[in-house]
């Protein structure tokens, strides 16, 4: 079942930081059904509710923006953050390696490294690993990365 539709024009620039950030967005508005027997009363509300109802009922109208450029920039920023965290971890590991015997062992024994957690002055490396782990989890679960498959 096809429906005739048009885009409503957004209101004039509303004084926000940049002209392209208007208070309102283009909203698909159902004007009339192509088939007169189709009942539009279920779409009685306006705005996002009406659009969501319409899109969920008619798969051929369902489309969402991917924000590919913004998502890509975000992934690049996260990569840069992870690289920075890795460099910090490397510096901490070098410092630990030149320290006491137990800290030198962190390089070879994850158990000692994990046991350092919460011990003031001894747990910097493990805290940095946990920070990297969180950032990697965020990066790996990004929908943009998920679309790419194995990374």
N, C-alpha and C positions, 0 to 999 in steps of 0.2 A: 504494500500500500504506500503510495507516494504522497508527500505533502508539499505544498508550496510554502517556501520560507524566504525570509529576507533578513538581513542584518540591520539592527537598529544602529543609528549613528551615535557615537558617544557625545556627551555634552562638551562644550568648549573647555579649553585648558583651565584647570581650577586652582592654579597658583602653587602647585607642589614643586618640589625641587627641580624636576626636569619635565619638559612638555610631554614626553611619552609616558609619564606616570600619572595618568588621569585618575580621578576618583572612581570612574565608572568604566566598565569594559563593554565591548561589543557583545550583545546577547542575541542569540538566535530567537526569533519571534515567529511563531506559527501564525500565518495570516488566514489561511483557509485550507481545508482539505481538498485534495484533488478529487476525492470521491465524496460527494455530498452526504452519503449515508454514514460517514465516519463521525463519531461523537467526540467532540473536543472538550466536553465539560470536565473531564478528568484533568485537563491542563488549565484549570481556572486560575491558578496562582501565577504571578509574573516572576520574572528574574530567574535566578539559579534553580529554584524549585521546579519551575516549569520546564526549563532546559534539561535538568537532570531527569525528570519524568519522561520527557519526550525521547531523550537519548537512550534511556534504559528500555523503553518500549519498542524502539525502532533501531535495531543494530546498525543499519546502514547510515544512520545519522551520528553514531557514536565516534567521536574523534577528540583527542586531547593533544595538546602541544607537548613535544618532547623536551623543549628547552635544551637542545643539543649543545649550543655554545656555552650556556651557563653551566650545564652538567660537566662538560669537558674542562672548562676552566676550574671548576671545583675539584675535579680529579687531579688536575695538574697541581693545584694548591696543596692537596693532600699528599701527593707524591713529594713535593718540596718539603712539607712538614716531616714526612717519614724520613727523608734523606737527612734532614737536620737532626732529628732524634737519633738516627743511626750514628751520626758524627759525634753527638754528645755521649752516646753509649761507648763508642770507641775510646773517647778521651777518659771516661770514667774507668773503663777496663784497663787502660794503660796505667792510670793512677793506682788502681788496685793491684796491678801486677808488680809495681815497684814498692808496694806496702808490705804489711806483715804476711807471714806464711799462709794464714787462713785466707786472706784476700787474694793471694797469688793462686790459690787453689780454685777460686771461682771459675777460672778459665776451663777447668777440667771436671768440676763436680757441681752439677746443678743442685744437688741436695744442699751443699754448703751455701750456695748462692741463695736458694730459697729460704734457708734457715736464717739468713742475715736479715730478713724482712722484719722491720720494727726495731732492729738494733741500731741505735743512733750512731751515725758515722760509718756504719758497715753496709747499709742497705741501698746506697745510691744506685748501684748497678741493677739490682733487682727491681727497684722502683721505676727505673728508666725502661727496663724490659717490659714491665706491665703497661707503661704508658705507650710504648711502641705497639704492644699487642692490641690495645684498645683502638689505636689509630688504624692499624692494619685491618681489624675487624670492620671498622666503619668504612674503610676503603673497599674491602672485598665485598661488602654487602650492598654497595652502591648499585642502583639499578643499571647504570651505564656500564659498569664492569660486568654485571650479570649477563647483559646482552652479548658481551664479547666472548663469553664462554670461559675456558680455562686461562687464567692469567697468572 
